[in-house]
C-alpha cells in the first residue's frame, strides 16, 4: 500500500506572517489575549498560504469546571457563576453559538451541548 501526503506551503513566509498577525491585532481584543489560538491561526494561514484561511467543518469543544482555580486570580468571574454559565450553554445560549459561528461558512446551527 502506498500513499502520499499533500504538500504544504513554506511556513517561513515572513510577509504573510506579519499580515496574518496584523489581522489578529486589528480585532477588538487586547493584543495577544487569545494566546496559543493566535499562534495556531497564524500557522493555519501559513499552511494554507492565505491571509484569510478557512477551515472545513470546524469543531469546537468547551469544558467548564468549578475546581477552585478562581482562588488563584485567573478567572474574570467568581466560581459561584460557573453553574449559571453552564446552564446558559446547555440552553443554547447566544455566547457559545456566536463562538461556533465565528469561522466563515459556520452557522452554529449544529451546536450540540452534552452535560
N, C-alpha and C positions, 0 to 999 in steps of 0.2 A: 504494500500500500504506500502510495506517495501523496504528498500534498505540498502546497506552497503557501507561505504566509504572505499577506499583502504587504507591499512596501509602504513605508510611511515617509512623510516629508522630513526634510532636515530640521532638526529641533534647535539648531543654533542660529536661527534667523533673528538677529538682534532687532532689526527694524520692526518686524512683526511682533516680537515680544513686547517692545515698547508701545506699539499701537494697542495690543490687547490689554496691557496694564493701564494705559490711558483710558480705555473704555471702562474698565473696572473702577478706576479712580474717579471717573466722572459720575458715578452712581451716587444717589443720595444716601450716603452712609459714611461713617468715619473711615479714613484711609486704612486699608489692611484689616478691617474689622471682621472679614469673613475668613481670615486665617488661611488654612490649607485649602479651603474651597477656591480661593482666588488663585493659588498656585495650580490647582487642578484645572481651572478654567483656562488659564494661560497655556498649560500643557496640551489640553484638548485642541485649542486654537492652533498651536504649533503643529500638532499631529495632522490636523485637517488642512493646514496651510491656509487658514482663513481668519480674518479679523471678526467674522461673525459665525463662529462654529455652531453646529447643530447636533442634537442627539436624536437618534431614532428610538422611539419608545422608552423615554427616560423613566426611571423609577425613583421613588423617594421612600425612605423608611424613617419613621420618627419614634424615638424612645423617650419615655417620660418616667421619672422616678423621684421619689422623695426619700433620699438616703442620707440626709444630714449635711450634704456638701454646702448648702447655703450658709451654714455657720462659718464657713471659711471665706465668705465675702465674694464668691464667684458668680452669684446669680443676681439678676436685676429684680427678682421677685422673692417674697418670703415663702417659706415652704408650705404655709397653710393655703396657698392658692394653687398648688400643684394639682390637686384633685379637680378644681374648677376648670383649669386649662384642659385637663384630660377629658372631662365631661364635654367641654366645648368641641374638642377634636372628634370625639365619638359621635357627637350630634351633627357632624359635618360642618363645623364652624368655618367661617369665611377665611380666617387667617391661614389655616392649613390648606384650604382649597386654592387660595391665592398663591401659595408657595408651589403647589402642584401644577399651577398654570404658568409658572414663570418662564418655561422654555417655549420657544416658538413651536407651534403645532400641538402643544399640550393644552387641553382644555380643563383639566381637573375633574372631568366628568366620570373618570374611572376610579375616583377616590374611594378607597375602602378602608375602614378602620376596624381593627380587631383588638379587643381588650386582652 
